[in-house]
Amino acid sequence: MHLVALKEFLYDGSWDEIAADLRARKTGRPHVFKLETRIEEDLDRIEKLLTYERQEGINLGDYLYLYKEAKSGQS
């Protein structure tokens, strides 16, 4: 969920932007956000999430809002 939230809120819903940022960080170029896990693992996760979104014709970011709404209704 961490990568999906980053994609939606820091990268305007773009897997390409977050992947480019990770690659920039890996090579020591300026980057936007410091992720806690290893870059290669996150790039692999991004590829899997992107593939899933394409196969299912969905945007996982849309589900963040549903999750937030469901959590707020559980109080």
C-alpha positions as CSV (number, residue, x, y, z in Angstrom):
1,M,0.0,0.0,0.0
2,H,3.0,2.3,0.7
3,L,4.0,2.4,-3.0
4,V,0.4,2.9,-4.2
5,A,0.0,5.9,-1.8
6,L,3.3,7.4,-3.0
7,K,2.2,7.0,-6.6
8,E,-1.1,8.8,-6.0
9,F,0.0,11.6,-3.7
10,L,3.5,12.4,-4.6
11,Y,3.7,11.4,-8.2
12,D,0.3,12.4,-9.6
13,G,-0.7,8.7,-10.1
14,S,2.3,7.9,-12.3
15,W,4.3,4.7,-11.9
16,D,6.8,6.0,-14.5
17,E,7.5,9.1,-12.3
18,I,8.1,7.1,-9.1
19,A,10.3,4.6,-11.0
20,A,12.3,7.4,-12.5
21,D,12.7,9.0,-9.1
22,L,14.0,5.7,-7.7
23,R,16.4,5.3,-10.6
24,A,17.7,8.8,-10.0
25,R,18.2,8.1,-6.3
26,K,20.1,4.9,-7.2
27,T,22.6,6.8,-9.4
28,G,23.0,9.6,-6.9
29,R,21.0,12.2,-8.9
30,P,18.4,14.4,-7.2
31,H,15.3,12.6,-6.1
32,V,12.0,13.5,-4.5
33,F,11.4,11.0,-1.7
34,K,13.5,8.6,0.4
35,L,12.0,5.2,0.6
36,E,12.8,2.9,3.5
37,T,13.3,-0.3,1.4
38,R,15.9,-1.2,-1.2
39,I,15.4,0.5,-4.5
40,E,15.6,-2.7,-6.6
41,E,12.9,-4.3,-4.5
42,D,10.6,-1.2,-5.0
43,L,11.2,-1.2,-8.7
44,D,10.2,-4.9,-8.8
45,R,7.1,-4.1,-6.8
46,I,6.2,-1.2,-9.1
47,E,6.5,-3.4,-12.2
48,K,4.2,-6.0,-10.6
49,L,1.6,-3.4,-9.5
50,L,1.7,-1.7,-12.9
51,T,1.2,-5.1,-14.6
52,Y,-1.7,-5.9,-12.3
53,E,-3.3,-2.5,-13.0
54,R,-3.0,-3.0,-16.7
55,Q,-4.4,-6.5,-16.7
56,E,-7.3,-5.6,-14.5
57,G,-8.0,-2.2,-16.1
58,I,-7.9,-0.4,-12.7
59,N,-6.0,2.2,-10.8
60,L,-5.0,0.9,-7.4
61,G,-4.9,4.5,-6.1
62,D,-8.7,4.6,-6.5
63,Y,-8.9,2.0,-3.7
64,L,-6.9,4.2,-1.3
65,Y,-9.9,6.5,-1.1
66,L,-12.3,3.6,-0.6
67,Y,-10.0,2.3,2.1
68,K,-9.8,5.7,3.9
69,E,-13.6,6.0,3.7
70,A,-14.1,2.5,5.1
71,K,-11.6,3.2,8.0
72,S,-13.3,6.4,8.9
73,G,-16.7,4.7,9.1
74,Q,-15.4,2.1,11.6
75,S,-15.0,4.5,14.5
